């Protein structure tokens, strides 16, 4: 697995003007969220990195998510063929309805009716 860049737990992307902890991002210096703000000697007081256990849990969740998408995608392709739309019993949770669309170029948009199950678009 590739090396993941670790950011502050509160970092929520540069499209926002504040992090999840309410600290304002300094224009041009968003790297304050990795401890190198305008004044590197005084990083954000709410700077908090994830623990090794949290990083491992997130990586395991990411792997499981992609495995579940592969399972669902295979079931969709077996059901629809090359392109089309439809619904099947979700092969991941086995209780939700997996609604899907397969475009002419083979890209799939799909979502299970069960909250927290698979949902993706290519």
Secondary structure, 3 states (H helix, E strand, C coil): CCCCCCCECCCCCCCCCECCCCCECCCCCHHHHHCCCCCCCCCCCCCCECCHHHHHHHHHHHHHHHHHHHHHHHHHHHHHCCCEEEEEECCCCCCCEEEEEECCCCCEEEEECCCCCCEEEC
